[in-house]
C-alpha cells in the first residue's frame, strides 16, 4: 500500500505573506544575493510542493518528513548550501522523473520548531541550477547540479518600461484584493531582478507556471511572461469582483423585495385580503360548479396549492393562473343533449344539402342506435371527394341535425406535432393543443368536430410528426384518455363526433386511415348541380347581393348552359362563382337605373351569361363528333373529379419504334409499351401484317401536354388507338373506355369509376367499356347517375376492338 504523504515541505509564501519575509534589498546588493561562490557540483536536495523558490527571495518552509527536517536543521547549524527543487506529485521520496529539473541554490537562514511538532525553516535562494542526477540516500538526498547563469538583457529600454508596468499592475492587483501592507513593502525593493522574482514567488498561479518562469534564461523574458500571468490574475480578480457585486446586489434586492412584500401583505390583510387570495377564492368558486371526476379534481387542487405558495410578482404566477383558467374553461363532463328524432335529422340534412345520401344514411343510423342504446361512442368519419362537393359545410348540417355544437380545425400545411398535443408548461409561451382549444371554444365535450383537409397534414418534420399525433385523437380505443402536454391530465374525447375531410386517400398515413370510416363523396351529375344551384346557390347569392327572391330567375336551360360551358368540376364551387358573377353584373345594371319588370324581364338570358362570363371555356370536354382513325376517348380521374382525354396514334415509315409525347408519367409509358408489345405478338390475329409493324414507326400523343398525366387506366385506350392506326378502322366517337392491361392481354379493374362516368355524361358519351371486375362498382352507383349510358364489360383486350372500332 502506498504511504500517505506527510504534510511537509509546503512553501507558505504567498500574496498574503508577512512583511518580515519581504527582503529589503537595494540594487547594489543584488549581485551579492544572486551569485554564489564556489558552489559544489553535488548538493543536498530539499524538495517542496505547491511553490517555487526564486533567486534572492526569502521563503518560509514547513517540514515534517524526517529527511527534510534533518537536512534543514543541519544546514542551518553548519551554514550549508542546499538545492531546492519543486516536486511533481505527493510522493514522500520523489525520484528523478518526479521533480522539476531546474531549481535554486539556497541558504537556511533560520530553523525553529512549532508547538504542533512541525519544523519551520526560513530559506533564501541565490542562483539557479540544472539537475543532472538525483541520489536517494540517507540521511538526506543529494543531486548533481550545473549552475545556470542569467543571460544579459538585450532591450534595456523596453525592460525599464515593462518594470514600470509590472509595479503598477502588481500594485493594482494588491489594491483590488484589499492587501495594502505588501503595496508599501515592495517600494523598498530597489532591485528589478529581486522584484521580478519576489512577485513571481508570491503571485497566485500554478506551480507549473512558476516553474516556467524560473526556467527562463533572461530576466527580460521572465518579466514578459510574468506580465502575461499578472494580466490574467487582474482579469480574474475583476470578473470575480463583478460577480460578487452582482450577487451582493441581487441579495440586497431580494431582501428588499421580501421586506416590501411582507409589509404589503400586512397592509392588504388590514384592507381585507390580498389579490392572490381573491384569485384563489374565485377559482375555487368556479371549480365548485364543475362536473369532473376525482382525478381531475385532485389535479386541480394540487395546482391551486402551487398558486397559493407563489408571490404575486413572480413571473410564474400569471402562467399558473392561465393554466387553472384553461382547466376551468374546459367542458369536461358537460355534454349537450342530442336530438334523437330521425325524421328531424333527415329534414335538416335534406334542407342544407342535396344528394350525398351515404353520409346522411350514416348519421341517421348513428342516431337510431343512440336512441335505442342510450350511449354510443361517436363515429369517426372521413369524407373523401373532389373540392366543392360540400364536405366541410356538411359538418354544420350534421351538428344542427343532432343539436350539437360545431367546431372546425384546418389541418392543411400543419407541420408541428405540438399543435395537436400542445407544449409542455416548462416552455415560455406554452399553449394547449388546438384540439383542446376547440373543445374549450365549443363549450361541450360532444361537439361535431371537423378536421378539414386531413390529407394535407405534413409527415415527419423536425417538429415531430402531426399525423402520428392524430392517431391518439382518432382512435376510439385511445381518445377516451387523450393526453395534452399542456393540460397534463387525460381528457375524454370519445363523445366527440370527428369528421375528417380529404380530397384523396393516397397521402393519408395508412395507420391513420385505418382508424376512420371512409365515405366516398363523388362529384355531382348535371341534374344534381341544377338542383343544388336552384335550391341553395342562387338564393344565397341573391340574398348576399341585396336581391329579393323574386327579383331575378335562373331557368333550367340557363343553369345547364353555365354548367356545361363554363364549369368543369365535380363539385359546385366554380358554379357558385359563375352565378355570383352574373348576379353582380345584374346588380350593376339595377344600380345604374335600369328597371326590370315582372315576368320574363327578370329572367337571366344567355346573352347576359356570355356578357358576364365571356365565351365558353370548356368546349374541349366534348366527345368527337365524327369517327376518326387513331383517336380514342379515354376516361381519367383527377383530384377535381373525372375527365375525358383523347389518345391519338399515328404511323409513319420507319423501323418499328414506339414514341410518346404529352407529358406522360412512367406508369402510363409502361402501359403504352405493353399495348405495343401485345399488338406485335398478335398482329395477324388483328388483321395487321407483320411487315407493316416492322417497317412503321408509331407515335402516341395525349393532348394538353403541359398537364402531367400518369396511371395505368389508359392501357386499353392506347391499345385500341394503335390497332385503329395500323388497320385504318375508324373509332366510334360516342364510345369511351378505361382499364389496365397486362402482357397476356387481360383487362384489369381501375378506380375512380363514378367520377369517370360523370365526366363521360358531361361529354355526351353513351357507351363505356370497362373491365368485368368493375361491374361491382357500377352496381353501387345510383340509377340516375347511369341514365343514358350503356356499359360493356370485357376481360380481354381483343374484345374492345369490335365494340370501339367501326368495320
ZICORFEN-V550612 format. One record per residue. N is the residue number from 1. SS is DSSP state (H for helix, E for strand, L for the rest). Layout:
N|SS / N|SS
//
This chain:
1|L / 2|L / 3|L / 4|L / 5|L / 6|L / 7|L / 8|L / 9|L / 10|E / 11|E / 12|L / 13|L / 14|L / 15|L / 16|L / 17|L / 18|L / 19|H / 20|H / 21|H / 22|L / 23|L / 24|L / 25|L / 26|L / 27|H / 28|H / 29|H / 30|H / 31|H / 32|H / 33|H / 34|H / 35|L / 36|L / 37|L / 38|L / 39|L / 40|L / 41|L / 42|E / 43|E / 44|E / 45|E / 46|E / 47|E / 48|E / 49|E / 50|L / 51|L / 52|L / 53|L / 54|L / 55|E / 56|L / 57|L / 58|E / 59|E / 60|E / 61|E / 62|E / 63|E / 64|L / 65|L / 66|H / 67|H / 68|H / 69|H / 70|H / 71|H / 72|H / 73|H / 74|H / 75|H / 76|H / 77|H / 78|H / 79|L / 80|L / 81|E / 82|E / 83|E / 84|E / 85|E / 86|E / 87|E / 88|L / 89|L / 90|L / 91|L / 92|L / 93|L / 94|L / 95|L / 96|H / 97|H / 98|H / 99|E / 100|L / 101|L / 102|E / 103|E / 104|E / 105|E / 106|E / 107|E / 108|E / 109|E / 110|E / 111|E / 112|E / 113|E / 114|L / 115|L / 116|L / 117|L / 118|L / 119|E / 120|E / 121|E / 122|E / 123|E / 124|E / 125|E / 126|E / 127|E / 128|E / 129|E / 130|E / 131|E / 132|E / 133|E / 134|E / 135|E / 136|L / 137|L / 138|L / 139|L / 140|L / 141|L / 142|E / 143|E / 144|E / 145|E / 146|E / 147|E / 148|L / 149|L / 150|L / 151|E / 152|L / 153|L / 154|L / 155|L / 156|H / 157|H / 158|H / 159|H / 160|H / 161|H / 162|H / 163|H / 164|H / 165|H / 166|H / 167|H / 168|H / 169|H / 170|H / 171|H / 172|H / 173|H / 174|H / 175|H / 176|H / 177|L / 178|L / 179|L / 180|H / 181|H / 182|H / 183|H / 184|H / 185|H / 186|H / 187|H / 188|H / 189|L / 190|L / 191|L / 192|H / 193|H / 194|H / 195|H / 196|H / 197|H / 198|H / 199|H / 200|H / 201|H / 202|H / 203|L / 204|L / 205|L / 206|L / 207|H / 208|H / 209|H / 210|H / 211|H / 212|H / 213|H / 214|H / 215|L / 216|L / 217|L / 218|E / 219|H / 220|H / 221|H / 222|H / 223|H / 224|H / 225|H / 226|H / 227|H / 228|H / 229|H / 230|H / 231|H / 232|H / 233|H / 234|H / 235|H / 236|H / 237|H / 238|H / 239|H / 240|H / 241|H / 242|H / 243|H / 244|H / 245|H / 246|H / 247|H / 248|H / 249|H / 250|H / 251|H / 252|H / 253|H / 254|H / 255|H / 256|H / 257|H / 258|H / 259|H / 260|H / 261|H / 262|H / 263|H / 264|H / 265|H / 266|H / 267|H / 268|H / 269|H / 270|H / 271|H / 272|L / 273|L / 274|L / 275|H / 276|H / 277|H / 278|H / 279|H / 280|H / 281|H / 282|H / 283|H / 284|H / 285|H / 286|H / 287|H / 288|H / 289|L / 290|L / 291|L / 292|L / 293|L / 294|H / 295|H / 296|H / 297|H / 298|H / 299|H / 300|H / 301|H / 302|H / 303|H / 304|H / 305|H / 306|H / 307|H / 308|H / 309|H / 310|L / 311|L / 312|L / 313|L / 314|L / 315|H / 316|H / 317|H / 318|H / 319|H / 320|H / 321|H / 322|H / 323|H / 324|H / 325|H / 326|H / 327|H / 328|H / 329|H / 330|L / 331|L / 332|L / 333|L / 334|L / 335|L / 336|L / 337|L / 338|L / 339|L / 340|L / 341|L / 342|H / 343|H / 344|H / 345|H / 346|H / 347|H / 348|H / 349|H / 350|H / 351|H / 352|H / 353|L / 354|L / 355|L / 356|L / 357|H / 358|H / 359|H / 360|H / 361|H / 362|H / 363|H / 364|H / 365|H / 366|H / 367|H / 368|H / 369|H / 370|H / 371|H / 372|H / 373|H / 374|L / 375|L / 376|L / 377|L / 378|L / 379|L / 380|E / 381|E / 382|E / 383|E / 384|E / 385|E / 386|L / 387|L / 388|L / 389|L / 390|L / 391|H / 392|H / 393|H / 394|H / 395|H / 396|H / 397|H / 398|H / 399|H / 400|H / 401|H / 402|H / 403|L / 404|L / 405|L / 406|E / 407|E / 408|E / 409|E / 410|E / 411|L / 412|L / 413|L / 414|L / 415|L / 416|L / 417|L / 418|H / 419|H / 420|H / 421|H / 422|L / 423|L / 424|L / 425|L / 426|L / 427|L / 428|L / 429|L / 430|L / 431|L / 432|L / 433|L / 434|H / 435|H / 436|H / 437|H / 438|H / 439|H / 440|H / 441|H / 442|H / 443|L / 444|L / 445|L / 446|L / 447|L / 448|E / 449|E / 450|E / 451|E / 452|E / 453|L / 454|H / 455|H / 456|H / 457|L / 458|L / 459|L / 460|E / 461|E / 462|L / 463|L / 464|E / 465|E / 466|H / 467|H / 468|H / 469|H / 470|H / 471|H / 472|H / 473|H / 474|H / 475|L / 476|L / 477|L / 478|L / 479|H / 480|H / 481|H / 482|E / 483|E / 484|L / 485|L / 486|L / 487|L / 488|L / 489|L / 490|E / 491|E / 492|L / 493|L / 494|L / 495|L / 496|L / 497|E / 498|E / 499|E / 500|E / 501|E / 502|E / 503|L / 504|L / 505|L / 506|L / 507|L / 508|L / 509|L / 510|H / 511|H / 512|H / 513|H / 514|H / 515|L / 516|L / 517|E / 518|E / 519|E / 520|E / 521|E / 522|L / 523|L / 524|L / 525|L / 526|H / 527|H / 528|H / 529|H / 530|H / 531|H / 532|H / 533|H / 534|H / 535|H / 536|H / 537|H / 538|H / 539|H / 540|H / 541|H / 542|H / 543|H / 544|H / 545|L / 546|L / 547|L / 548|L / 549|L / 550|L / 551|L / 552|L / 553|E / 554|L / 555|L / 556|H / 557|H / 558|H / 559|H / 560|H / 561|H / 562|H / 563|H / 564|H / 565|H / 566|H / 567|L / 568|L / 569|L / 570|L / 571|L / 572|L / 573|H / 574|H / 575|H / 576|H / 577|H / 578|H / 579|H / 580|H / 581|H / 582|H / 583|H / 584|H / 585|H / 586|H / 587|H / 588|H / 589|H / 590|H / 591|H / 592|L / 593|L / 594|L / 595|L / 596|L / 597|L / 598|L / 599|H / 600|H / 601|H / 602|H / 603|E / 604|L / 605|L / 606|H / 607|H / 608|H / 609|H / 610|H / 611|H / 612|H / 613|H / 614|L / 615|L / 616|L / 617|L / 618|L / 619|L / 620|L / 621|L / 622|L / 623|L / 624|L / 625|L / 626|L / 627|L / 628|E / 629|E / 630|L / 631|E / 632|E / 633|E / 634|E / 635|E / 636|E / 637|E / 638|E / 639|L / 640|L / 641|E / 642|E / 643|E / 644|E / 645|E / 646|E / 647|E / 648|E / 649|E / 650|E / 651|E / 652|E / 653|E / 654|L / 655|L / 656|L / 657|L / 658|E / 659|E / 660|E / 661|E / 662|L / 663|L / 664|E / 665|L / 666|H / 667|H / 668|H / 669|H / 670|H / 671|H / 672|H / 673|H / 674|H / 675|H / 676|H / 677|H / 678|H / 679|H / 680|H / 681|H / 682|L / 683|L / 684|H / 685|H / 686|H / 687|L / 688|L / 689|L / 690|H / 691|H / 692|H / 693|H / 694|H / 695|L / 696|E / 697|E / 698|E / 699|E / 700|E / 701|E / 702|E / 703|L / 704|L / 705|L / 706|L / 707|L / 708|L / 709|E / 710|L / 711|L / 712|L / 713|L / 714|L / 715|H / 716|H / 717|H / 718|H / 719|H / 720|H / 721|H / 722|H / 723|H / 724|H / 725|H / 726|H / 727|H / 728|L / 729|L / 730|E / 731|E / 732|L / 733|L / 734|L / 735|E / 736|E / 737|E / 738|L / 739|L / 740|E / 741|E / 742|L / 743|L / 744|L / 745|L / 746|E / 747|E / 748|E / 749|L / 750|L / 751|L / 752|L / 753|H / 754|H / 755|H / 756|H / 757|H / 758|H / 759|H / 760|H / 761|H / 762|H / 763|H / 764|L / 765|L / 766|L / 767|E / 768|E / 769|E / 770|E / 771|E / 772|H / 773|H / 774|H / 775|H / 776|H / 777|H / 778|H / 779|H / 780|L / 781|L / 782|L / 783|H / 784|H / 785|H / 786|H / 787|L / 788|L / 789|L / 790|E / 791|E / 792|E / 793|E / 794|E / 795|L / 796|E / 797|L / 798|L / 799|H / 800|H / 801|H / 802|H / 803|H / 804|H / 805|E / 806|L / 807|L
//
